[in-house]
């Protein structure tokens, strides 16, 4: 693999500030992934061990979970290490998408594993990689699909239907064999034949035998990354909720103070000229309550904790009593999840995408109010994969990745025009102009014979021009047909590198590459040079 940096335009201004001019936004964050910051963070984690959940209890919960979905020797070693007070964690996470969802999920796991290795070497102490599966999230439509480049080079959407998903946490939505049948059949039909296809389909079918999307996600991630020691955690695990109970109590008891901290930092961010990437609403409790399977966002109104529709309503004391009896009914939102992660784990650093970097900026004061410190942040490594044949196509047409991103249609039009060696397009336009120049004076003259002939002459002129244009279009169609194979190559470039107008890593699933290259392709990713700057890179296969 040949790797070339390719910085991308756009994105969140706050995330760009973090990645490219950290000093301008440093007051909002806990630090970037420098050696000095790693050392300082490690010292603080050692000194604040008593602030977090009990390591032994946490390790037991994670052992039970990983033994079901990620039962690998290297994972067991990671969990044994996690019990030791000197061990730190590099965490990353994502929703549990269909067949793991888009490639960026894979890149986030790779970043966490490589960053943990590097930090362990530099600090001379164990650092364990961990993937936080956001199973408590309830946006079913966000996780129930994925995209595959099919045998014909077309973008194909795979989707798993579940009409009763509602607002339940994804990990609580039970999936039966019938739910999986159609996407599995589609996947097998779409994937080209290869020496790895049987193994990949066996992996996907085995994962689909689990009870939920999160279970299937964990099965696949464990199969891919267990040998690297990546620990998996499902945020909706009821056993985990019991460990989180003391911190949920603190979040409820200190809720007004937390809300004020979010609002204050949000105001600072807006005053700095940045846009907020997460809602900070007045009266927001920043917690969810699971009522009859539905995950309801709590707000504070008239001294009570309730939801927007008034489905539930509790005093602070009633909510705390429910927490003692039913901790599994409580769930974090986007602004309290970072705090809960830091309470559970000795987080040296967390791997985030650009959007996540932006909303984490809102949480700095909240960490401090809860006696914590925001961990170091590592921008997720970002890639576009260019296979060998595709690379040849790019070189053939003189295209750069920037061209593919924003100028491809214009480049294709110009290339097609250049194939007109007889300059027929120009000659047709000249013919139409010459005809008009000859015909217009004639129309003007016949008006002196009879005024009504001018209108007839103009209509006649337009018909003749239409006929010339008709022939011109036929010629253009014939030329396009002559270049049909080349135009298919242009389409393949776009569909492979910028499918649906988005970055490849935000659309395509890993299964296409595993089916084509096998698991060794993933091993190759693990050997790439690390880059924690957030710079996008092109991988030439």
Secondary structure, 3 states (H helix, E strand, C coil): CEEEECCCCCCCHHHHHHHHCHHHCHHHCCCECCHHHHHHHHHHHHHCHHHCCCHHHHHHHHHHHHHHHCCCHHHHHHHHHHCCCCCEEEEEEECCCHHHCCHHHHHHHHHHHHHHHHHHHHHCCCEEEEEEECCCCCCHHHHCEEEEECCCCCEEEEECCCCCCCCCCHHHCCCCHHHHHHHHHHHHHHCCCCCCHHHHHHHHHHHCCCCCHHHHHHHHHHHHHHHHCCEEEECCCHHHHHHHHHHHHHHHHCHHHHHHHHHHHHHHHHHCCCCCCCCCCCCEEEEEEEECCEEEEEEEECCEEECCCCCCEECHHHHHHHHHHCHHHEEECCCCHHHHHHHHCCEEEEEECHHHHHHHHHHHHHHHHCCCCCCEEEECCEEEEECHHHHHHHHHCCCCHHHHHHCHHHHHHHHHHHCCCCCHHHHHHHHHHHHHHHHHHHHHHHCCCCCHHHHHHHHHHHHHHHHHHHHHHHHHHHHHHHCHHHHHHHHHHHHHHCHHHCCHHHCECCHHHHHHHCCHHHHHHHCCCCCCCCCEEEEEC
